[in-house]
Amino acid sequence: MTGSHWSLVAAVAVALCVASRGRAEPVSPEQARELVRHGEILAFHDVLGRMQPAVEGEIIEVALESDGRRFLYRIKALGRDGRYRDYRADAKDGAAAQEP
């Protein structure tokens, strides 16, 4: 993992508290660590490894949210064309996720 990826992973702890959209609720960093420790979700760096080929541009924001049924990582990237792109990944398996 490159230094920039480690920086991103470190920044995730702060970004986990980002305000949520819609019905999803943000997950606290402490809760996220417990979920990872108990094997209920993947750590973000594992999800990033699975999503990286599909994510275009530089990742600028990550949040972990729960909609009451599942946990989702929301990823915002800034493309080379200057446009923002939003991605969602199921935190349990890292698969791309659609809105509920």
ZIPE-V808108 format. One record per residue. N is the residue number from 1. RES is the residue in one letter. PHI is phi in degrees with one decimal (* if undefined). Layout:
BEGIN
n=N res=RES phi=PHI
n=N res=RES phi=PHI
END
This chain:
BEGIN
n=1 res=M phi=*
n=2 res=T phi=-78.0
n=3 res=G phi=-58.8
n=4 res=S phi=-66.4
n=5 res=H phi=-67.6
n=6 res=W phi=-63.5
n=7 res=S phi=-63.2
n=8 res=L phi=-63.9
n=9 res=V phi=-61.6
n=10 res=A phi=-64.8
n=11 res=A phi=-70.8
n=12 res=V phi=-59.9
n=13 res=A phi=-57.1
n=14 res=V phi=-75.7
n=15 res=A phi=-71.4
n=16 res=L phi=-61.9
n=17 res=C phi=-93.7
n=18 res=V phi=-61.8
n=19 res=A phi=-57.3
n=20 res=S phi=-93.1
n=21 res=R phi=-110.5
n=22 res=G phi=60.7
n=23 res=R phi=-85.1
n=24 res=A phi=-69.2
n=25 res=E phi=-112.0
n=26 res=P phi=-66.2
n=27 res=V phi=-105.2
n=28 res=S phi=-69.7
n=29 res=P phi=-56.7
n=30 res=E phi=-64.8
n=31 res=Q phi=-64.5
n=32 res=A phi=-60.8
n=33 res=R phi=-61.5
n=34 res=E phi=-65.3
n=35 res=L phi=-62.1
n=36 res=V phi=-65.7
n=37 res=R phi=-58.8
n=38 res=H phi=-89.5
n=39 res=G phi=75.3
n=40 res=E phi=-81.7
n=41 res=I phi=-137.9
n=42 res=L phi=-87.2
n=43 res=A phi=-66.9
n=44 res=F phi=-58.4
n=45 res=H phi=-62.2
n=46 res=D phi=-71.3
n=47 res=V phi=-65.9
n=48 res=L phi=-59.1
n=49 res=G phi=-59.1
n=50 res=R phi=-80.4
n=51 res=M phi=-88.7
n=52 res=Q phi=-48.4
n=53 res=P phi=-61.9
n=54 res=A phi=-89.5
n=55 res=V phi=-83.4
n=56 res=E phi=-96.9
n=57 res=G phi=95.4
n=58 res=E phi=-93.3
n=59 res=I phi=-72.7
n=60 res=I phi=-117.5
n=61 res=E phi=-155.1
n=62 res=V phi=-137.5
n=63 res=A phi=-138.9
n=64 res=L phi=-106.9
n=65 res=E phi=-133.4
n=66 res=S phi=-125.3
n=67 res=D phi=-102.1
n=68 res=G phi=94.0
n=69 res=R phi=-114.1
n=70 res=R phi=-153.3
n=71 res=F phi=-105.7
n=72 res=L phi=-127.6
n=73 res=Y phi=-91.1
n=74 res=R phi=-102.8
n=75 res=I phi=-123.3
n=76 res=K phi=-113.3
n=77 res=A phi=-126.8
n=78 res=L phi=-104.9
n=79 res=G phi=-73.5
n=80 res=R phi=-61.5
n=81 res=D phi=-84.6
n=82 res=G phi=86.6
n=83 res=R phi=-96.5
n=84 res=Y phi=-83.0
n=85 res=R phi=-130.3
n=86 res=D phi=-110.1
n=87 res=Y phi=-128.5
n=88 res=R phi=-131.3
n=89 res=A phi=-134.4
n=90 res=D phi=-66.1
n=91 res=A phi=-71.4
n=92 res=K phi=-76.9
n=93 res=D phi=-128.7
n=94 res=G phi=80.4
n=95 res=A phi=-72.7
n=96 res=A phi=-57.5
n=97 res=A phi=-121.2
n=98 res=Q phi=-98.6
n=99 res=E phi=-63.4
n=100 res=P phi=-65.3
END
